[in-house]
Amino acid sequence: MHRVALTAPDDMDGWRSAARRLAMAGVDPADVVWQVGDAPGDLFGDAPLPPDNKSSAFSVPRSFVSLAESAILHSDPSRFAFLYALLCRVRARPGTMEDSADPMLGRVQALAKSVRRDIHKMRAFVRFREMADADGPRFVAWFEPDHHIVRANAGFFMRRFATMHWSILTPDVSIHWDGTTLREGPGASRADAPQGDPVEALWKGYYAAIFNPARLKTGAMLSEMPKKYWRNLPEAALIPDLIAGAQQREAAMIATVPTPPKRASNSATAWDALRAEAMACTRCPLHQHATQTVFGEGPLTAPLMFIGEQPGDQEDLAGRPFVGPAGQLFDDALAQAGVDRAQAYVTNAVKHFKYEQRGKRRIHQTPVAGEVQACRWWLDQERAILRPRIIVALGATAARAMLGKAVTISGTRGAAIPLEDGAEGWVTVHPSYVLRLPDEDRRAEEQARFVADLAMIGDRVRALTAD
């Protein structure tokens, strides 16, 4: 059994050196014990580390190094063992870092994600309070991280508060900056940090004044600012009362707002301006080769919105969505389902045609996540103007644009999904999927299922709009 003693909980250099030596010697992960600091050895003795033969070093993907640099900061005592096991797997199977189904990779990625979240929370919720110091004012903050992130986060605070003299106290380690040099000190307690300063009264007044009850989403707030951080935030003492009075304040705000003009005229003006702006869109490289922007179309009061993937060859030439073969199948399916396309708004997640030129033919290519994200701004504006009751995503790309994350059709099909803007989301296949099926019987079966989806959605629209 090999025992590796690291100098600190975030000793990446020590872990890297030991892991390299162990991996070069072919030591199985089960035969390594990782610890921080010195501890008694095994009853029967520990095997020494293999010699450090730097001339026989090996390389790993940069993605592994970046992942390890984050995951090693986690508080899980098993993180060193997980990382070494993943390192051995990467050496044996070079494609491991691209295998999203690999359980060990998923476990380490979860550690890294938790660390990154903790780093973000520290940057967001550290609150400095002023103290008198022999050299002038010093600003001191208390923070309780979940993981070993303090040293890794020090550079951010040095850059952000370069001219201040500050200290950040945490239970395990403290860091101090004098404008020139960063020093580390032992851990501290909450009692070592000041409890307030004169500026906080002004800040609380400002926070209460800008609190908007109409935009309050308590669940989202608690997700981004868990209650464990409230005791470090001076403004957090106001939150319970502000939440309690939010409904009354919102009602008062509504009562004093003048009656707005009719929505239809405002919506038409906004939609016309949005479409004109989209015609010159350069938010991603797809505009360089497409014929034109293909914007959505349909009544602006439509309770039903369909989102496709992107324009095809014929849509790119015509400047209208769903006019090619997939559009014809879509129209037929809507008719069979009893849904009037003329009463629905139809658009795409991506507004430019992405293709590969093969001779005289332009072959469709699926947009990547970055292209979907770049174009999501237009889709969000369309949704905000129309405010449909139901939004239907046709295919996985459209579902990603609607939900903001990747989902599977099989896992989301056939059920309503509550959306943040109050609408219902539904997911089904894209009509082009049905067209591409080579087997005629399978194609007929999938088309019937597609029609059934649309019929169910049509019934739901009628139920929501009956009142």
N, C-alpha and C positions, 0 to 999 in steps of 0.2 A: 504494500500500500504506500503510495506517495502522498506526503502531506505538504501542502503549499501554504506558507504564511505570508499574507500580504500586509503591507505597512499601514493601509488605511482602507475604509470601506469603498472609496472611489479610486483605488490604486490600479488604474488602467494599464500603466506601464509595467507594473509588476505582474499583473495577470497576463499581459501579452507575452512577456519574456518567458514566463513559466509555461504557458500554453504552447508556445512555439517549440520549446525543448521537449515537452511531453509528446506533442503530436509527431515530431520528427522521429521520436523513439518508438512510436506506435503504441503508446500507453493507452489502454482502454479507459474511457471516462469513469467506469465503475471502480477503477483502481486508484482514483485521486480524491483526496479530501482537501477542500479549500477552506481556509479560515483567515480571519483578520487578526493580526497580532500573534504573540506567542501563546501556545497552549501545550499541555502535556501530550507527549506522543503516545502511540499505540503500545499496549502491553508488550507486544513482541517486536517492537521497533518499527521505524518507518524507513522505507527505501529512499535513498537520496535521489534528488532530481537528476535526470540524464545530463550529461555535459552540454554546455552551450556551444554548439557548433554553428556559428553565424554564417560560415561559408556555405552551409547547406540550407539556408533560409528558403521559404516557399512564399508564394503570393496568394492572396485571397481577394475576392471582389471588393471594391471600395464600399459597396453597399453593406457588406458584412462589417467592415470596420466602423462605419457610421452607426450601424445598428448596435454594435457592441459598446461604443462610447456612450450611448444613451442607456442601454439596458443595465450596464454595470453600476449605474447610480441608483438602481432600485434597492429597496430595503429588504427584499426577499433574500434570506441567507443562501438559497440554492442558486442564485443568479450566476455565480462563477461556474458552477457545474453545468448549468444549462448552456452557457456560452461555450464552454469547452466541448460539450457534446455536439453542439451545432457546428463548431469549427471542424471537428472530425468528420461530420457528415458533409460539410462543404468540400473538404479535401477529397472525400470518396466519391461524391456526386457533384460535379461543378455546377450543375443547373439548380441546385437546391434553393438558392436565393431568389429564383424566379418561380418556385413551386409554391403557390399560395395554399395548397392543400397539405403541405408538410407540417405535421403537428408540432415538431420542435421549433421550426421557424415561427409558427403562429404563437407559440408560448413566449418566445423571446420578443417578438414584435409587440405582444401585449404588455410586457414589462417596459419596453421602450416608450410605448404610447402613454403609459401611466406616468413615467418620468417626465416626458414632454409636457404633459398636463400640469404636473406639479411645478415645473419651471415657469410655465405661463402664470400659474396662480401666485407664485412668489413675486413675479414682476408686477402683477396687477394689484396685489393686496398688501404689499409692504407699505407701511405708513411711518414716515419719519416724524419725530417730535424733537423740538429744540431743547438743548441743555446748555448750561453755562460751563465753559471749559477754560483751563488756564491759558490756552492759546486762542480763545475766542469761542464763538458758538459752535457746537457740535450737534449733529442730528442723529438721533438714535432710534432704531426700529427693532421691534420684537416680532419674530416669525417662527412658526412651527411647521417645517416641511414634513411631508410624508416620506421623502426619500433623501438620499445623500447628494443634494443638488447645490449646496451653498457655494462650494468652490467653483463649480461649473458655471454658476450664475454670476460670479463676482465681476467678470468682465463687463456684463451688461450695466451693472450699477456704476462701475468706474467710468464708463463712457457717458451714461445718462446724467450722472451727478459729478462730473469731473472736477468742478471748482468747489464743491462742498467738502467739509470734513464730516464723515459719517461713520456709523457703526451699525452693523446688522447682527443682532444677538439671536442665537438659536440654541436649543438644548444641547446639541453635540459640538458645535464649533461656532466661533464668532469671527467676523471679518471687520477690519477697520481701515479706512482710507483717509489719508491726510492731504490729498491733492497731488501727491507724488508717489507714495509707496503704499502698497497693500500689505497689511499684516494679518496674521491669523492668531486667534486666541482660543482659550478653552470655551466650552459651552457655558451658558448662563441660564438664568431663570427669569420668569416674567417680572419678578420684583426688581431686577436690575435695570429694567427699562422704564423711562418716564411714563406717567399715566396721562399726560395731556399738556397742552400749551395754549397760550392766548389766541392763537390763530384758529383753533378748532371751532370756537363759537361762531366766527365769521363763516367758516367752511360749512358748518351745519345749517346756518341760515340760508346760504346759497343752495345747498343740496335740497332743502325743503322747498325752496322757491321754484326750482327747475323740475321737481318731481311731477311727472305727467300721469295722472290716474287713468286717462283714456288709453295709455299704451302699456299698462301694467299687465305682465304675464308672470304670475308668481312662480309657476313651475319652471319656466325658463330662467328666471332670476336665481332660483335656488340651485339650478343646475350649474350656472356659471359662477355663482357666489355662494357656496355652501355655508351653512350657519357656523361651521367651525372657524371661519375667518372673521365673523362679525365682531368678535371681541377685540380684534386688532384695528377695527375701522371706526373712527369717531362718528361717521354718519350713520353707521348701522344701528345705533341706539334709536334713531328716528324711524326706522323702517316699519316696525310693528304698527305704530300709530298711523303712519302714512298709508299702509295697506288697509287698515281698518276703516279709514275715512275715504278710501279711493272711490267707492261706489257713489257716495254722496257728492263728492267733488266732481265726478264725471257727470252726474245728472245736472249739477249746477252749470257746468261748462256747456252742456248741450242746450240747456234752457236759454242761455244768453247768445247762442250763435244764430245769426240771421238765417232765414230759410234760403237754401241755395237755389240757384236756377235749375231748370230741368236737366236731368242727367244726360239725356240723349244728346243735346246740343254740345254740352261740355265733352262728352265721350267722343263725339264725332270730330270735334276740333283737336282733341288730344291724340286720337288715333291717326288722323291725317298728318299731324306733325310728326308723330312717331314713325309712320311709314315713310315719309319723305326723308327723315334722318337715316332710316335703315337702308335706303337705297344707296347711300354712300358709305355703308359700313366697311371698316377696315380692321375690326377687332381681332381677326385671326387671318392667317394667310389664304384661306379658302377663296376670298374675294378675287384673288389675282387671276384665277383661271375660269371662274364661273362666268356665265353670260350676264347674269343680273341677280339681284336679291329677289328671292321669292317670299313675299310677306304673306301673312294670314289673310283670310277673307271670310265674310259672313256678317250677319246682323250683329250690331254691337250690343243689342239687348238679349242676345241668345243665352239661354240658361245652360247650354251644352257646348263644351269646347273639346275638339279632337286635336291631339298633338301627334304628328307623325315624326319620322326620323329626320329626313332631309329631302329637298327636291330631287327628282330623278332627271333623266335626260330631257324628257318632254316638258316637264315642269320648268326646268332651267330655260328652255327656249320660249315657252309660253308666258312665263312670269306668274303662274298661278299654281297653287298646291293641288295635288291629287287629280291630275288630268291625264296621266299616262295609264298603262295597263293596271297598275295597282289601284289607281284612282277609279277605274271602271269597275274593278271587282269590289272596291269599297262602296261605290254607289249602288251596285246590285245588292250587296249584303244589307245596306241601310234600307233599301226598298223592301226587301224580304222581311226585315225586322220591324217594319212599320215606323221608321225614323226618317223624318224629312230633312235631307241635307240642307235645304234652303233655310231651315230654322236653326242650323248649327254653325258655329264658327270653327273653321278648319285651318290649322297652321302646322308648323314644323319646329322641332327642337333646334335644328340648324337651318339657317336661311340660304345658304349657298350650296351648290351641287359639288360634292367631292367625288372625283373619278380618276381613273387611270386610262390614258389614251392607248388603245390597241388598234393600230391601223386607223380606220375611219370610225371605229366604235369608241364610245366613252363608257367604260365599265365602272359601275357604282363601287365606291369604297366606304366602309363604315366610318363615321367620324370618331375621333379619339376623345378621351375625357376632356382634354384641354380645349378642344374645339366646341364641345357641348357646353362647357362652362363659360367660354367667351360669349357664346350666343345666348346663354340663359338670360342675360340682361334684357334682351328684346322680348323674350317669352314672359319674363316677370312683368314687364310693362304692359304687354297685351292682357295678361291676367288681371292686372290692377285696373285697367280701363274697363274691361268687360264684366269682371266679377261674376263669372259663371257659377251656377249651382253645382254642376258636375263637370269634371275634367277627365277625359279619357286618354290614356297614353297607349299609343299603338306601337308596341315593340319595346325592347329593353332600353334602347337609346332614349326614346321619349320618356320612359319611366324614370330613367336617371335624371333627365332634365326636370321632370315634374317633382320628384321627391328629393333631389339633391344628393342622391347616393345610388350606388349600383344595387339592383335587385334582380331576382329571377322572375320570369313570366309565370312559371309553375307555382312559385311561392306566393304570388300576389294576385293571381287571376281569380276573378269571380267574386270578389268581396270589396266593399267600400273601404276606402282608406281616408281617415280624417286629415285634412290639410290645414296648415297654419292659418291660412286666410279664411277659413270657415267653409270652404268648398269640400266636396267629396271627390276623391280620386279613385279612378278605376283603371285597371291594367288588362290589356288583351294583346293578341298578336298583331303584327303589322300585316296588311293584306299581301304585301310582297312575299312574306313567308309562305303563305298559302300557294301563291303562284309558282314558287321555286320547288315545291314538292314534286319529285319525278313520278311517283306512283299515283295513278288516276284515282284509285279507290281511297287512298290516304288523303289526297287533295280534296275529294268530295266530303270526306269525314271532317277534315279540319275546317272547310268552308262552312259546313253546317254548325260546327261548334262556334265559329266566329259570329255567324248570324245569331245564334242563341245568346252570346255575350251581348251583342248590340240590342237585342230585344229586351233583355233584362235591364240594360242601362236605360233604354227608352221608357220602360215601365217606371223606373226609379225617377226619371226626370218628370214624368207626368205626375207622380205622387208628390214630389217636392213643390211643383208649381200649381197644384190643384187649389191651394189656398190663395 
